[in-house]
Amino acid sequence: MPTATEAPRIYPALRYRNAAQMIDWLRDAFGFEVRARYGDGDIVHHAELTFASSMIMLGTARDDDYGKMVGEPGGGGGKSIYVAVDDADAAYAKAKKAGAKIIQALVDRDYGSREFICLDPEGNVWSFGTYWPKAGEKA
């Protein structure tokens, strides 16, 4: 049962053609702060931007399995939702039982999260994992 002071668990995740430039733009235009940024040069593998106690995740659009799952930025693609859960195996079983289309089965990531990716009945991409970043904590 969540508490009133529990950190948010739902994170919009966006893909950009030029994520490095968009991070700067999101800071200047909307007031986001960079909590974490991982990548090489202008290629952003993963970034976390905070706005008060809330957070978004983003990265450079890419042509790998995940990139194909979420689609190209613009035109309705490039977006997904990440949900931090305590028990990824239980969330996986529940989603699968409800008919979610599993597009990436449970996997243990090198950063310590256990995750899976699925589609809801209308084709939106959802990721569930035990990684639970918090705006007020250092990355």
ChimeraX attribute file (.defattr): number of C-alpha atoms within 10 A of each C-alpha:
attribute: neighborCount
match mode: 1-to-1
recipient: residues
	/A:1	4
	/A:2	7
	/A:3	6
	/A:4	6
	/A:5	6
	/A:6	9
	/A:7	15
	/A:8	16
	/A:9	18
	/A:10	17
	/A:11	20
	/A:12	14
	/A:13	22
	/A:14	21
	/A:15	26
	/A:16	20
	/A:17	16
	/A:18	14
	/A:19	21
	/A:20	19
	/A:21	11
	/A:22	17
	/A:23	22
	/A:24	15
	/A:25	13
	/A:26	14
	/A:27	15
	/A:28	11
	/A:29	10
	/A:30	10
	/A:31	14
	/A:32	20
	/A:33	18
	/A:34	19
	/A:35	20
	/A:36	14
	/A:37	18
	/A:38	12
	/A:39	13
	/A:40	8
	/A:41	7
	/A:42	11
	/A:43	16
	/A:44	20
	/A:45	16
	/A:46	17
	/A:47	21
	/A:48	23
	/A:49	21
	/A:50	19
	/A:51	15
	/A:52	11
	/A:53	10
	/A:54	16
	/A:55	23
	/A:56	20
	/A:57	21
	/A:58	25
	/A:59	25
	/A:60	23
	/A:61	23
	/A:62	18
	/A:63	11
	/A:64	8
	/A:65	11
	/A:66	15
	/A:67	17
	/A:68	13
	/A:69	22
	/A:70	23
	/A:71	20
	/A:72	18
	/A:73	16
	/A:74	11
	/A:75	7
	/A:76	10
	/A:77	17
	/A:78	25
	/A:79	21
	/A:80	21
	/A:81	17
	/A:82	22
	/A:83	18
	/A:84	19
	/A:85	18
	/A:86	13
	/A:87	13
	/A:88	21
	/A:89	18
	/A:90	11
	/A:91	16
	/A:92	21
	/A:93	11
	/A:94	12
	/A:95	17
	/A:96	13
	/A:97	9
	/A:98	11
	/A:99	12
	/A:100	19
	/A:101	15
	/A:102	18
	/A:103	16
	/A:104	15
	/A:105	10
	/A:106	16
	/A:107	14
	/A:108	12
	/A:109	12
	/A:110	7
	/A:111	7
	/A:112	10
	/A:113	16
	/A:114	19
	/A:115	25
	/A:116	22
	/A:117	23
	/A:118	22
	/A:119	20
	/A:120	14
	/A:121	11
	/A:122	7
	/A:123	12
	/A:124	15
	/A:125	24
	/A:126	22
	/A:127	20
	/A:128	26
	/A:129	26
	/A:130	20
	/A:131	19
	/A:132	17
	/A:133	19
	/A:134	18
	/A:135	21
	/A:136	13
	/A:137	7
	/A:138	8
	/A:139	11
